[in-house]
Amino acid sequence: MEELGEPLLTVEEAASRLNTGVRFPRRLIAERRIAYVKVGRHVRIPAAALAAYIDSATVSPVQAATRRR
């Protein structure tokens, strides 16, 4: 579970960190692809959950095979 004192981000703050519009994090929430917290009627995304999503979505570069002549 999340630590107490961990920052909770608004959807707008999460979108800013992802450099996207607010529709993208809202879609992640609707599709249950990212953890979130309901505070009354407000939705907050734990900073650790956003970092975990970014880590899981990161694609490592592949070294190109050298061509033989």
PQR file with spaces between the fields and no chain letter, atoms N, CA, C, O and H, PARSE charges and radii, in Angstrom:
ATOM       1  N    MET     1       0.841   -1.189    0.000 -0.4000 1.5000
ATOM       2  CA   MET     1       0.000    0.000    0.000 -0.0000 2.0000
ATOM       3  C    MET     1       0.880    1.244    0.000  0.5500 1.7000
ATOM       4  O    MET     1       2.057    1.166    0.354 -0.5500 1.4000
ATOM       5  N    GLU     2       0.341    2.360   -0.382 -0.4000 1.5000
ATOM       6  CA   GLU     2       1.106    3.598   -0.450 -0.0000 2.0000
ATOM       7  C    GLU     2       1.460    4.092    0.950  0.5500 1.7000
ATOM       8  O    GLU     2       0.726    3.887    1.917 -0.5500 1.4000
ATOM       9  H    GLU     2      -0.615    2.423   -0.669  0.4000 1.0000
ATOM      10  N    GLU     3       2.607    4.746    1.016 -0.4000 1.5000
ATOM      11  CA   GLU     3       3.035    5.342    2.273 -0.0000 2.0000
ATOM      12  C    GLU     3       2.190    6.569    2.582  0.5500 1.7000
ATOM      13  O    GLU     3       1.702    7.248    1.679 -0.5500 1.4000
ATOM      14  H    GLU     3       3.203    4.913    0.230  0.4000 1.0000
ATOM      15  N    LEU     4       2.025    6.841    3.873 -0.4000 1.5000
ATOM      16  CA   LEU     4       1.391    8.093    4.254 -0.0000 2.0000
ATOM      17  C    LEU     4       2.340    9.219    3.919  0.5500 1.7000
ATOM      18  O    LEU     4       3.549    9.082    4.102 -0.5500 1.4000
ATOM      19  H    LEU     4       2.421    6.289    4.607  0.4000 1.0000
ATOM      20  N    GLY     5       1.829   10.306    3.443 -0.4000 1.5000
ATOM      21  CA   GLY     5       2.668   11.429    3.078 -0.0000 2.0000
ATOM      22  C    GLY     5       3.128   11.389    1.636  0.5500 1.7000
ATOM      23  O    GLY     5       3.788   12.316    1.167 -0.5500 1.4000
ATOM      24  H    GLY     5       0.846   10.418    3.294  0.4000 1.0000
ATOM      25  N    GLU     6       2.783   10.315    0.924 -0.4000 1.5000
ATOM      26  CA   GLU     6       3.128   10.248   -0.495 -0.0000 2.0000
ATOM      27  C    GLU     6       2.261   11.245   -1.253  0.5500 1.7000
ATOM      28  O    GLU     6       1.061   11.347   -1.000 -0.5500 1.4000
ATOM      29  H    GLU     6       2.247    9.562    1.305  0.4000 1.0000
ATOM      30  N    PRO     7       2.866   11.979   -2.181 -0.5600 1.5000
ATOM      31  CA   PRO     7       2.065   12.977   -2.901  0.2800 2.0000
ATOM      32  C    PRO     7       0.999   12.323   -3.782  0.5500 1.7000
ATOM      33  O    PRO     7       1.254   11.341   -4.479 -0.5500 1.4000
ATOM      34  N    LEU     8      -0.190   12.896   -3.728 -0.4000 1.5000
ATOM      35  CA   LEU     8      -1.292   12.491   -4.601 -0.0000 2.0000
ATOM      36  C    LEU     8      -1.456   13.580   -5.647  0.5500 1.7000
ATOM      37  O    LEU     8      -1.587   14.758   -5.314 -0.5500 1.4000
ATOM      38  H    LEU     8      -0.398   13.694   -3.163  0.4000 1.0000
ATOM      39  N    LEU     9      -1.448   13.185   -6.900 -0.4000 1.5000
ATOM      40  CA   LEU     9      -1.518   14.145   -7.997 -0.0000 2.0000
ATOM      41  C    LEU     9      -2.937   14.251   -8.529  0.5500 1.7000
ATOM      42  O    LEU     9      -3.671   13.264   -8.580 -0.5500 1.4000
ATOM      43  H    LEU     9      -1.341   12.228   -7.170  0.4000 1.0000
ATOM      44  N    THR    10      -3.307   15.444   -8.918 -0.4000 1.5000
ATOM      45  CA   THR    10      -4.571   15.606   -9.622 -0.0000 2.0000
ATOM      46  C    THR    10      -4.395   15.057  -11.036  0.5500 1.7000
ATOM      47  O    THR    10      -3.273   14.809  -11.478 -0.5500 1.4000
ATOM      48  H    THR    10      -2.710   16.245   -8.877  0.4000 1.0000
ATOM      49  N    VAL    11      -5.489   14.873  -11.730 -0.4000 1.5000
ATOM      50  CA   VAL    11      -5.423   14.398  -13.110 -0.0000 2.0000
ATOM      51  C    VAL    11      -4.638   15.399  -13.956  0.5500 1.7000
ATOM      52  O    VAL    11      -3.866   15.004  -14.830 -0.5500 1.4000
ATOM      53  H    VAL    11      -6.401   15.075  -11.371  0.4000 1.0000
ATOM      54  N    GLU    12      -4.832   16.671  -13.704 -0.4000 1.5000
ATOM      55  CA   GLU    12      -4.126   17.708  -14.451 -0.0000 2.0000
ATOM      56  C    GLU    12      -2.620   17.636  -14.199  0.5500 1.7000
ATOM      57  O    GLU    12      -1.829   17.779  -15.132 -0.5500 1.4000
ATOM      58  H    GLU    12      -5.459   16.992  -12.995  0.4000 1.0000
ATOM      59  N    GLU    13      -2.219   17.416  -12.940 -0.4000 1.5000
ATOM      60  CA   GLU    13      -0.793   17.306  -12.616 -0.0000 2.0000
ATOM      61  C    GLU    13      -0.183   16.057  -13.257  0.5500 1.7000
ATOM      62  O    GLU    13       0.941   16.096  -13.757 -0.5500 1.4000
ATOM      63  H    GLU    13      -2.861   17.301  -12.183  0.4000 1.0000
ATOM      64  N    ALA    14      -0.928   14.953  -13.240 -0.4000 1.5000
ATOM      65  CA   ALA    14      -0.445   13.730  -13.881 -0.0000 2.0000
ATOM      66  C    ALA    14      -0.288   13.945  -15.382  0.5500 1.7000
ATOM      67  O    ALA    14       0.697   13.503  -15.972 -0.5500 1.4000
ATOM      68  H    ALA    14      -1.841   14.921  -12.834  0.4000 1.0000
ATOM      69  N    ALA    15      -1.248   14.619  -15.998 -0.4000 1.5000
ATOM      70  CA   ALA    15      -1.161   14.901  -17.434 -0.0000 2.0000
ATOM      71  C    ALA    15       0.045   15.780  -17.729  0.5500 1.7000
ATOM      72  O    ALA    15       0.721   15.592  -18.740 -0.5500 1.4000
ATOM      73  H    ALA    15      -2.049   14.978  -15.518  0.4000 1.0000
ATOM      74  N    SER    16       0.314   16.728  -16.861 -0.4000 1.5000
ATOM      75  CA   SER    16       1.469   17.603  -17.047 -0.0000 2.0000
ATOM      76  C    SER    16       2.766   16.810  -16.963  0.5500 1.7000
ATOM      77  O    SER    16       3.677   17.025  -17.764 -0.5500 1.4000
ATOM      78  H    SER    16      -0.235   16.881  -16.040  0.4000 1.0000
ATOM      79  N    ARG    17       2.860   15.890  -15.997 -0.4000 1.5000
ATOM      80  CA   ARG    17       4.071   15.075  -15.864 -0.0000 2.0000
ATOM      81  C    ARG    17       4.252   14.141  -17.048  0.5500 1.7000
ATOM      82  O    ARG    17       5.381   13.843  -17.438 -0.5500 1.4000
ATOM      83  H    ARG    17       2.120   15.715  -15.347  0.4000 1.0000
ATOM      84  N    LEU    18       3.145   13.676  -17.625 -0.4000 1.5000
ATOM      85  CA   LEU    18       3.212   12.802  -18.795 -0.0000 2.0000
ATOM      86  C    LEU    18       3.336   13.594  -20.092  0.5500 1.7000
ATOM      87  O    LEU    18       3.568   13.025  -21.159 -0.5500 1.4000
ATOM      88  H    LEU    18       2.228   13.918  -17.308  0.4000 1.0000
ATOM      89  N    ASN    19       3.179   14.905  -19.991 -0.4000 1.5000
ATOM      90  CA   ASN    19       3.215   15.791  -21.155 -0.0000 2.0000
ATOM      91  C    ASN    19       2.116   15.413  -22.157  0.5500 1.7000
ATOM      92  O    ASN    19       2.347   15.324  -23.363 -0.5500 1.4000
ATOM      93  H    ASN    19       2.990   15.367  -19.125  0.4000 1.0000
ATOM      94  N    THR    20       0.907   15.195  -21.608 -0.4000 1.5000
ATOM      95  CA   THR    20      -0.257   14.843  -22.425 -0.0000 2.0000
ATOM      96  C    THR    20      -1.423   15.726  -22.011  0.5500 1.7000
ATOM      97  O    THR    20      -1.300   16.553  -21.108 -0.5500 1.4000
ATOM      98  H    THR    20       0.720   15.267  -20.629  0.4000 1.0000
ATOM      99  N    GLY    21      -2.536   15.544  -22.669 -0.4000 1.5000
ATOM     100  CA   GLY    21      -3.764   16.203  -22.255 -0.0000 2.0000
ATOM     101  C    GLY    21      -4.389   15.444  -21.099  0.5500 1.7000
ATOM     102  O    GLY    21      -3.957   14.339  -20.773 -0.5500 1.4000
ATOM     103  H    GLY    21      -2.635   14.872  -23.403  0.4000 1.0000
ATOM     104  N    VAL    22      -5.404   16.031  -20.478 -0.4000 1.5000
ATOM     105  CA   VAL    22      -6.032   15.391  -19.324 -0.0000 2.0000
ATOM     106  C    VAL    22      -6.844   14.158  -19.712  0.5500 1.7000
ATOM     107  O    VAL    22      -7.132   13.322  -18.856 -0.5500 1.4000
ATOM     108  H    VAL    22      -5.754   16.929  -20.743  0.4000 1.0000
ATOM     109  N    ARG    23      -7.215   14.030  -20.971 -0.4000 1.5000
ATOM     110  CA   ARG    23      -7.995   12.867  -21.397 -0.0000 2.0000
ATOM     111  C    ARG    23      -7.205   11.570  -21.260  0.5500 1.7000
ATOM     112  O    ARG    23      -7.782   10.523  -20.967 -0.5500 1.4000
ATOM     113  H    ARG    23      -6.981   14.710  -21.666  0.4000 1.0000
ATOM     114  N    PHE    24      -5.886   11.628  -21.471 -0.4000 1.5000
ATOM     115  CA   PHE    24      -5.081   10.410  -21.407 -0.0000 2.0000
ATOM     116  C    PHE    24      -5.061    9.805  -20.006  0.5500 1.7000
ATOM     117  O    PHE    24      -5.370    8.621  -19.875 -0.5500 1.4000
ATOM     118  H    PHE    24      -5.417   12.478  -21.709  0.4000 1.0000
ATOM     119  N    PRO    25      -4.713   10.556  -18.935 -0.5600 1.5000
ATOM     120  CA   PRO    25      -4.763    9.936  -17.605  0.2800 2.0000
ATOM     121  C    PRO    25      -6.179    9.543  -17.197  0.5500 1.7000
ATOM     122  O    PRO    25      -6.363    8.562  -16.477 -0.5500 1.4000
ATOM     123  N    ARG    26      -7.178   10.293  -17.647 -0.4000 1.5000
ATOM     124  CA   ARG    26      -8.561    9.894  -17.352 -0.0000 2.0000
ATOM     125  C    ARG    26      -8.887    8.557  -18.007  0.5500 1.7000
ATOM     126  O    ARG    26      -9.589    7.731  -17.422 -0.5500 1.4000
ATOM     127  H    ARG    26      -7.029   11.090  -18.233  0.4000 1.0000
ATOM     128  N    ARG    27      -8.377    8.339  -19.226 -0.4000 1.5000
ATOM     129  CA   ARG    27      -8.600    7.064  -19.899 -0.0000 2.0000
ATOM     130  C    ARG    27      -7.866    5.935  -19.176  0.5500 1.7000
ATOM     131  O    ARG    27      -8.399    4.834  -19.045 -0.5500 1.4000
ATOM     132  H    ARG    27      -7.807    9.010  -19.701  0.4000 1.0000
ATOM     133  N    LEU    28      -6.638    6.206  -18.704 -0.4000 1.5000
ATOM     134  CA   LEU    28      -5.905    5.200  -17.937 -0.0000 2.0000
ATOM     135  C    LEU    28      -6.689    4.790  -16.696  0.5500 1.7000
ATOM     136  O    LEU    28      -6.720    3.614  -16.333 -0.5500 1.4000
ATOM     137  H    LEU    28      -6.205    7.101  -18.811  0.4000 1.0000
ATOM     138  N    ILE    29      -7.318    5.762  -16.051 -0.4000 1.5000
ATOM     139  CA   ILE    29      -8.122    5.487  -14.862 -0.0000 2.0000
ATOM     140  C    ILE    29      -9.357    4.687  -15.240  0.5500 1.7000
ATOM     141  O    ILE    29      -9.677    3.698  -14.581 -0.5500 1.4000
ATOM     142  H    ILE    29      -7.292    6.717  -16.346  0.4000 1.0000
ATOM     143  N    ALA    30     -10.051    5.099  -16.285 -0.4000 1.5000
ATOM     144  CA   ALA    30     -11.278    4.415  -16.706 -0.0000 2.0000
ATOM     145  C    ALA    30     -11.011    2.972  -17.109  0.5500 1.7000
ATOM     146  O    ALA    30     -11.842    2.095  -16.870 -0.5500 1.4000
ATOM     147  H    ALA    30      -9.791    5.902  -16.820  0.4000 1.0000
ATOM     148  N    GLU    31      -9.851    2.720  -17.722 -0.4000 1.5000
ATOM     149  CA   GLU    31      -9.489    1.373  -18.160 -0.0000 2.0000
ATOM     150  C    GLU    31      -8.787    0.580  -17.059  0.5500 1.7000
ATOM     151  O    GLU    31      -8.371   -0.557  -17.281 -0.5500 1.4000
ATOM     152  H    GLU    31      -9.176    3.432  -17.916  0.4000 1.0000
ATOM     153  N    ARG    32      -8.655    1.178  -15.873 -0.4000 1.5000
ATOM     154  CA   ARG    32      -7.995    0.554  -14.721 -0.0000 2.0000
ATOM     155  C    ARG    32      -6.561    0.143  -15.037  0.5500 1.7000
ATOM     156  O    ARG    32      -6.091   -0.896  -14.574 -0.5500 1.4000
ATOM     157  H    ARG    32      -8.993    2.102  -15.693  0.4000 1.0000
ATOM     158  N    ARG    33      -5.869    0.961  -15.828 -0.4000 1.5000
ATOM     159  CA   ARG    33      -4.482    0.689  -16.193 -0.0000 2.0000
ATOM     160  C    ARG    33      -3.503    1.373  -15.251  0.5500 1.7000
ATOM     161  O    ARG    33      -2.295    1.153  -15.345 -0.5500 1.4000
ATOM     162  H    ARG    33      -6.251    1.805  -16.204  0.4000 1.0000
ATOM     163  N    ILE    34      -4.016    2.209  -14.337 -0.4000 1.5000
ATOM     164  CA   ILE    34      -3.175    2.899  -13.363 -0.0000 2.0000
ATOM     165  C    ILE    34      -3.942    2.948  -12.043  0.5500 1.7000
ATOM     166  O    ILE    34      -5.165    3.082  -12.019 -0.5500 1.4000
ATOM     167  H    ILE    34      -4.997    2.389  -14.261  0.4000 1.0000
ATOM     168  N    ALA    35      -3.192    2.835  -10.945 -0.4000 1.5000
ATOM     169  CA   ALA    35      -3.811    2.904   -9.629 -0.0000 2.0000
ATOM     170  C    ALA    35      -4.246    4.335   -9.336  0.5500 1.7000
ATOM     171  O    ALA    35      -3.579    5.287   -9.741 -0.5500 1.4000
ATOM     172  H    ALA    35      -2.198    2.726  -10.964  0.4000 1.0000
ATOM     173  N    TYR    36      -5.353    4.482   -8.639 -0.4000 1.5000
ATOM     174  CA   TYR    36      -5.824    5.813   -8.272 -0.0000 2.0000
ATOM     175  C    TYR    36      -6.545    5.754   -6.932  0.5500 1.7000
ATOM     176  O    TYR    36      -6.880    4.678   -6.438 -0.5500 1.4000
ATOM     177  H    TYR    36      -5.895    3.708   -8.310  0.4000 1.0000
ATOM     178  N    VAL    37      -6.776    6.921   -6.358 -0.4000 1.5000
ATOM     179  CA   VAL    37      -7.425    7.051   -5.060 -0.0000 2.0000
ATOM     180  C    VAL    37      -8.640    7.953   -5.236  0.5500 1.7000
ATOM     181  O    VAL    37      -8.557    9.015   -5.852 -0.5500 1.4000
ATOM     182  H    VAL    37      -6.503    7.795   -6.759  0.4000 1.0000
ATOM     183  N    LYS    38      -9.765    7.517   -4.690 -0.4000 1.5000
ATOM     184  CA   LYS    38     -10.957    8.371   -4.688 -0.0000 2.0000
ATOM     185  C    LYS    38     -11.012    9.094   -3.349  0.5500 1.7000
ATOM     186  O    LYS    38     -11.042    8.458   -2.296 -0.5500 1.4000
ATOM     187  H    LYS    38      -9.834    6.654   -4.190  0.4000 1.0000
ATOM     188  N    VAL    39     -11.025   10.405   -3.391 -0.4000 1.5000
ATOM     189  CA   VAL    39     -11.148   11.233   -2.194 -0.0000 2.0000
ATOM     190  C    VAL    39     -12.473   11.966   -2.353  0.5500 1.7000
ATOM     191  O    VAL    39     -12.547   13.018   -2.988 -0.5500 1.4000
ATOM     192  H    VAL    39     -11.000   10.922   -4.247  0.4000 1.0000
ATOM     193  N    GLY    40     -13.508   11.395   -1.768 -0.4000 1.5000
ATOM     194  CA   GLY    40     -14.842   11.932   -2.017 -0.0000 2.0000
ATOM     195  C    GLY    40     -15.178   11.717   -3.478  0.5500 1.7000
ATOM     196  O    GLY    40     -15.161   10.585   -3.961 -0.5500 1.4000
ATOM     197  H    GLY    40     -13.448   10.541   -1.252  0.4000 1.0000
ATOM     198  N    ARG    41     -15.479   12.783   -4.179 -0.4000 1.5000
ATOM     199  CA   ARG    41     -15.760   12.659   -5.611 -0.0000 2.0000
ATOM     200  C    ARG    41     -14.541   12.989   -6.469  0.5500 1.7000
ATOM     201  O    ARG    41     -14.609   12.963   -7.698 -0.5500 1.4000
ATOM     202  H    ARG    41     -15.493   13.703   -3.786  0.4000 1.0000
ATOM     203  N    HIS    42     -13.427   13.296   -5.810 -0.4000 1.5000
ATOM     204  CA   HIS    42     -12.198   13.651   -6.511 -0.0000 2.0000
ATOM     205  C    HIS    42     -11.348   12.412   -6.756  0.5500 1.7000
ATOM     206  O    HIS    42     -11.363   11.474   -5.960 -0.5500 1.4000
ATOM     207  H    HIS    42     -13.371   13.317   -4.812  0.4000 1.0000
ATOM     208  N    VAL    43     -10.616   12.413   -7.849 -0.4000 1.5000
ATOM     209  CA   VAL    43      -9.716   11.318   -8.194 -0.0000 2.0000
ATOM     210  C    VAL    43      -8.290   11.838   -8.100  0.5500 1.7000
ATOM     211  O    VAL    43      -7.963   12.896   -8.638 -0.5500 1.4000
ATOM     212  H    VAL    43     -10.604   13.175   -8.496  0.4000 1.0000
ATOM     213  N    ARG    44      -7.449   11.078   -7.409 -0.4000 1.5000
ATOM     214  CA   ARG    44      -6.041   11.435   -7.274 -0.0000 2.0000
ATOM     215  C    ARG    44      -5.194   10.234   -7.668  0.5500 1.7000
ATOM     216  O    ARG    44      -5.587    9.087   -7.454 -0.5500 1.4000
ATOM     217  H    ARG    44      -7.715   10.219   -6.972  0.4000 1.0000
ATOM     218  N    ILE    45      -4.034   10.508   -8.242 -0.4000 1.5000
ATOM     219  CA   ILE    45      -3.115    9.462   -8.674 -0.0000 2.0000
ATOM     220  C    ILE    45      -1.873    9.551   -7.806  0.5500 1.7000
ATOM     221  O    ILE    45      -1.220   10.595   -7.772 -0.5500 1.4000
ATOM     222  H    ILE    45      -3.716   11.440   -8.416  0.4000 1.0000
ATOM     223  N    PRO    46      -1.530    8.466   -7.096 -0.5600 1.5000
ATOM     224  CA   PRO    46      -0.295    8.489   -6.309  0.2800 2.0000
ATOM     225  C    PRO    46       0.913    8.665   -7.230  0.5500 1.7000
ATOM     226  O    PRO    46       0.972    8.076   -8.309 -0.5500 1.4000
ATOM     227  N    ALA    47       1.865    9.473   -6.796 -0.4000 1.5000
ATOM     228  CA   ALA    47       3.061    9.727   -7.600 -0.0000 2.0000
ATOM     229  C    ALA    47       3.799    8.423   -7.898  0.5500 1.7000
ATOM     230  O    ALA    47       4.351    8.261   -8.986 -0.5500 1.4000
ATOM     231  H    ALA    47       1.817    9.951   -5.919  0.4000 1.0000
ATOM     232  N    ALA    48       3.812    7.497   -6.946 -0.4000 1.5000
ATOM     233  CA   ALA    48       4.489    6.211   -7.151 -0.0000 2.0000
ATOM     234  C    ALA    48       3.782    5.390   -8.223  0.5500 1.7000
ATOM     235  O    ALA    48       4.439    4.689   -8.993 -0.5500 1.4000
ATOM     236  H    ALA    48       3.364    7.629   -6.062  0.4000 1.0000
ATOM     237  N    ALA    49       2.459    5.465   -8.286 -0.4000 1.5000
ATOM     238  CA   ALA    49       1.702    4.730   -9.311 -0.0000 2.0000
ATOM     239  C    ALA    49       2.000    5.292  -10.696  0.5500 1.7000
ATOM     240  O    ALA    49       2.103    4.544  -11.668 -0.5500 1.4000
ATOM     241  H    ALA    49       1.926    6.034   -7.661  0.4000 1.0000
ATOM     242  N    LEU    50       2.138    6.613  -10.781 -0.4000 1.5000
ATOM     243  CA   LEU    50       2.468    7.231  -12.064 -0.0000 2.0000
ATOM     244  C    LEU    50       3.887    6.834  -12.487  0.5500 1.7000
ATOM     245  O    LEU    50       4.125    6.537  -13.657 -0.5500 1.4000
ATOM     246  H    LEU    50       2.055    7.221   -9.992  0.4000 1.0000
ATOM     247  N    ALA    51       4.819    6.828  -11.544 -0.4000 1.5000
ATOM     248  CA   ALA    51       6.189    6.412  -11.851 -0.0000 2.0000
ATOM     249  C    ALA    51       6.225    4.945  -12.274  0.5500 1.7000
ATOM     250  O    ALA    51       6.967    4.585  -13.188 -0.5500 1.4000
ATOM     251  H    ALA    51       4.626    7.069  -10.592  0.4000 1.0000
ATOM     252  N    ALA    52       5.427    4.092  -11.617 -0.4000 1.5000
ATOM     253  CA   ALA    52       5.374    2.669  -11.986 -0.0000 2.0000
ATOM     254  C    ALA    52       4.790    2.504  -13.380  0.5500 1.7000
ATOM     255  O    ALA    52       5.257    1.665  -14.149 -0.5500 1.4000
ATOM     256  H    ALA    52       4.824    4.385  -10.874  0.4000 1.0000
ATOM     257  N    TYR    53       3.774    3.293  -13.715 -0.4000 1.5000
ATOM     258  CA   TYR    53       3.197    3.219  -15.061 -0.0000 2.0000
ATOM     259  C    TYR    53       4.235    3.625  -16.106  0.5500 1.7000
ATOM     260  O    TYR    53       4.367    2.972  -17.141 -0.5500 1.4000
ATOM     261  H    TYR    53       3.394    3.975  -13.090  0.4000 1.0000
ATOM     262  N    ILE    54       4.961    4.692  -15.835 -0.4000 1.5000
ATOM     263  CA   ILE    54       5.986    5.155  -16.775 -0.0000 2.0000
ATOM     264  C    ILE    54       7.057    4.084  -16.947  0.5500 1.7000
ATOM     265  O    ILE    54       7.495    3.821  -18.067 -0.5500 1.4000
ATOM     266  H    ILE    54       4.854    5.222  -14.994  0.4000 1.0000
ATOM     267  N    ASP    55       7.490    3.456  -15.832 -0.4000 1.5000
ATOM     268  CA   ASP    55       8.496    2.397  -15.911 -0.0000 2.0000
ATOM     269  C    ASP    55       7.992    1.214  -16.731  0.5500 1.7000
ATOM     270  O    ASP    55       8.736    0.659  -17.539 -0.5500 1.4000
ATOM     271  H    ASP    55       7.134    3.669  -14.922  0.4000 1.0000
ATOM     272  N    SER    56       6.742    0.828  -16.532 -0.4000 1.5000
ATOM     273  CA   SER    56       6.205   -0.328  -17.255 -0.0000 2.0000
ATOM     274  C    SER    56       5.982   -0.027  -18.735  0.5500 1.7000
ATOM     275  O    SER    56       5.974   -0.943  -19.558 -0.5500 1.4000
ATOM     276  H    SER    56       6.137    1.279  -15.875  0.4000 1.0000
ATOM     277  N    ALA    57       5.803    1.243  -19.078 -0.4000 1.5000
ATOM     278  CA   ALA    57       5.551    1.615  -20.468 -0.0000 2.0000
ATOM     279  C    ALA    57       6.818    2.011  -21.214  0.5500 1.7000
ATOM     280  O    ALA    57       6.777    2.277  -22.415 -0.5500 1.4000
ATOM     281  H    ALA    57       5.810    1.987  -18.410  0.4000 1.0000
ATOM     282  N    THR    58       7.944    2.051  -20.505 -0.4000 1.5000
ATOM     283  CA   THR    58       9.200    2.452  -21.132 -0.0000 2.0000
ATOM     284  C    THR    58       9.746    1.312  -21.986  0.5500 1.7000
ATOM     285  O    THR    58       9.841    0.169  -21.539 -0.5500 1.4000
ATOM     286  H    THR    58       7.978    1.835  -19.529  0.4000 1.0000
ATOM     287  N    VAL    59      10.099    1.643  -23.212 -0.4000 1.5000
ATOM     288  CA   VAL    59      10.644    0.663  -24.153 -0.0000 2.0000
ATOM     289  C    VAL    59      12.133    0.943  -24.312  0.5500 1.7000
ATOM     290  O    VAL    59      12.538    2.060  -24.637 -0.5500 1.4000
ATOM     291  H    VAL    59      10.022    2.571  -23.576  0.4000 1.0000
ATOM     292  N    SER    60      12.932   -0.078  -24.080 -0.4000 1.5000
ATOM     293  CA   SER    60      14.386    0.067  -24.202 -0.0000 2.0000
ATOM     294  C    SER    60      14.783    0.039  -25.672  0.5500 1.7000
ATOM     295  O    SER    60      14.166   -0.666  -26.471 -0.5500 1.4000
ATOM     296  H    SER    60      12.603   -0.985  -23.816  0.4000 1.0000
ATOM     297  N    PRO    61      15.808    0.802  -26.029 -0.5600 1.5000
ATOM     298  CA   PRO    61      16.255    0.784  -27.424  0.2800 2.0000
ATOM     299  C    PRO    61      16.917   -0.547  -27.770  0.5500 1.7000
ATOM     300  O    PRO    61      17.494   -1.218  -26.914 -0.5500 1.4000
ATOM     301  N    VAL    62      16.820   -0.903  -29.026 -0.4000 1.5000
ATOM     302  CA   VAL    62      17.429   -2.130  -29.518 -0.0000 2.0000
ATOM     303  C    VAL    62      18.589   -1.740  -30.410  0.5500 1.7000
ATOM     304  O    VAL    62      18.461   -0.853  -31.253 -0.5500 1.4000
ATOM     305  H    VAL    62      16.351   -0.358  -29.722  0.4000 1.0000
ATOM     306  N    GLN    63      19.727   -2.404  -30.224 -0.4000 1.5000
ATOM     307  CA   GLN    63      20.865   -2.115  -31.077 -0.0000 2.0000
ATOM     308  C    GLN    63      20.597   -2.671  -32.461  0.5500 1.7000
ATOM     309  O    GLN    63      20.190   -3.824  -32.604 -0.5500 1.4000
ATOM     310  H    GLN    63      19.831   -3.124  -29.539  0.4000 1.0000
ATOM     311  N    ALA    64      20.817   -1.876  -33.455 -0.4000 1.5000
ATOM     312  CA   ALA    64      20.613   -2.315  -34.830 -0.0000 2.0000
ATOM     313  C    ALA    64      21.718   -3.284  -35.220  0.5500 1.7000
ATOM     314  O    ALA    64      22.886   -3.095  -34.878 -0.5500 1.4000
ATOM     315  H    ALA    64      21.147   -0.939  -33.339  0.4000 1.0000
ATOM     316  N    ALA    65      21.329   -4.311  -35.932 -0.4000 1.5000
ATOM     317  CA   ALA    65      22.313   -5.280  -36.416 -0.0000 2.0000
ATOM     318  C    ALA    65      23.159   -4.613  -37.493  0.5500 1.7000
ATOM     319  O    ALA    65      22.649   -3.857  -38.319 -0.5500 1.4000
ATOM     320  H    ALA    65      20.381   -4.465  -36.209  0.4000 1.0000
ATOM     321  N    THR    66      24.429   -4.896  -37.475 -0.4000 1.5000
ATOM     322  CA   THR    66      25.301   -4.320  -38.497 -0.0000 2.0000
ATOM     323  C    THR    66      25.116   -5.080  -39.806  0.5500 1.7000
ATOM     324  O    THR    66      24.947   -6.299  -39.811 -0.5500 1.4000
ATOM     325  H    THR    66      24.844   -5.511  -36.804  0.4000 1.0000
ATOM     326  N    ARG    67      25.150   -4.364  -40.883 -0.4000 1.5000
ATOM     327  CA   ARG    67      24.982   -4.985  -42.194 -0.0000 2.0000
ATOM     328  C    ARG    67      26.327   -5.450  -42.721  0.5500 1.7000
ATOM     329  O    ARG    67      27.336   -4.757  -42.587 -0.5500 1.4000
ATOM     330  H    ARG    67      25.287   -3.374  -40.878  0.4000 1.0000
ATOM     331  N    ARG    68      26.330   -6.597  -43.305 -0.4000 1.5000
ATOM     332  CA   ARG    68      27.552   -7.112  -43.926 -0.0000 2.0000
ATOM     333  C    ARG    68      27.509   -6.808  -45.411  0.5500 1.7000
ATOM     334  O    ARG    68      26.461   -6.874  -46.055 -0.5500 1.4000
ATOM     335  H    ARG    68      25.511   -7.160  -43.414  0.4000 1.0000
ATOM     336  N    ARG    69      28.658   -6.478  -45.926 -0.4000 1.5000
ATOM     337  CA   ARG    69      28.744   -6.178  -47.350 -0.0000 2.0000
ATOM     338  C    ARG    69      29.237   -7.344  -48.135  0.5500 1.7000
ATOM     339  O    ARG    69      29.368   -7.255  -49.355 -0.5500 1.4000
ATOM     340  H    ARG    69      29.508   -6.425  -45.403  0.4000 1.0000
